[in-house]
Amino acid sequence: MKGWKEIPEGGLILEPGNSVEYKTGSWRAKRPVLDKEKCINCLICWICCPEASIIVENEEVKGINYDYCKGCGICANECPKKAINMEEEK
């Protein structure tokens, strides 16, 4: 797997559908942590996530794909039940 440093200069896309080859989650400062007790599966986090890092199966939030999550915090900010908290990356 290529890292973000191997992405061509200028953000060129040399082959379609290749974003899964670049794991970009390693450069975040904070990570979203899901509290399943509070989650009502409204899927607003999934809709708002710019990286499609929210894992959903059978209309239920199952977790977060940290390989691609950049820690932007949009999911935590939009969650109506505050079921996602941003925590310092360890």
Secondary structure in CASP SS format (residue, H / E / C, confidence):
PFRMAT SS
TARGET T0000
AUTHOR 0000-0000-0000
METHOD secondary structure of the structure
MODEL  1
M C 1.00
K E 1.00
G E 1.00
W H 1.00
K H 1.00
E H 1.00
I C 1.00
P C 1.00
E H 1.00
G H 1.00
G H 1.00
L C 1.00
I C 1.00
L C 1.00
E C 1.00
P C 1.00
G C 1.00
N C 1.00
S H 1.00
V H 1.00
E H 1.00
Y E 1.00
K E 1.00
T C 1.00
G H 1.00
S H 1.00
W H 1.00
R C 1.00
A C 1.00
K E 1.00
R E 1.00
P E 1.00
V E 1.00
L E 1.00
D C 1.00
K C 1.00
E C 1.00
K C 1.00
C C 1.00
I C 1.00
N C 1.00
C C 1.00
L C 1.00
I H 1.00
C H 1.00
W H 1.00
I H 1.00
C H 1.00
C C 1.00
P C 1.00
E C 1.00
A C 1.00
S C 1.00
I E 1.00
I E 1.00
V E 1.00
E E 1.00
N C 1.00
E C 1.00
E E 1.00
V E 1.00
K E 1.00
G E 1.00
I E 1.00
N C 1.00
Y C 1.00
D C 1.00
Y C 1.00
C C 1.00
K C 1.00
G C 1.00
C C 1.00
G C 1.00
I H 1.00
C H 1.00
A H 1.00
N H 1.00
E H 1.00
C C 1.00
P C 1.00
K C 1.00
K C 1.00
A C 1.00
I E 1.00
N E 1.00
M E 1.00
E E 1.00
E E 1.00
E C 1.00
K C 1.00
END
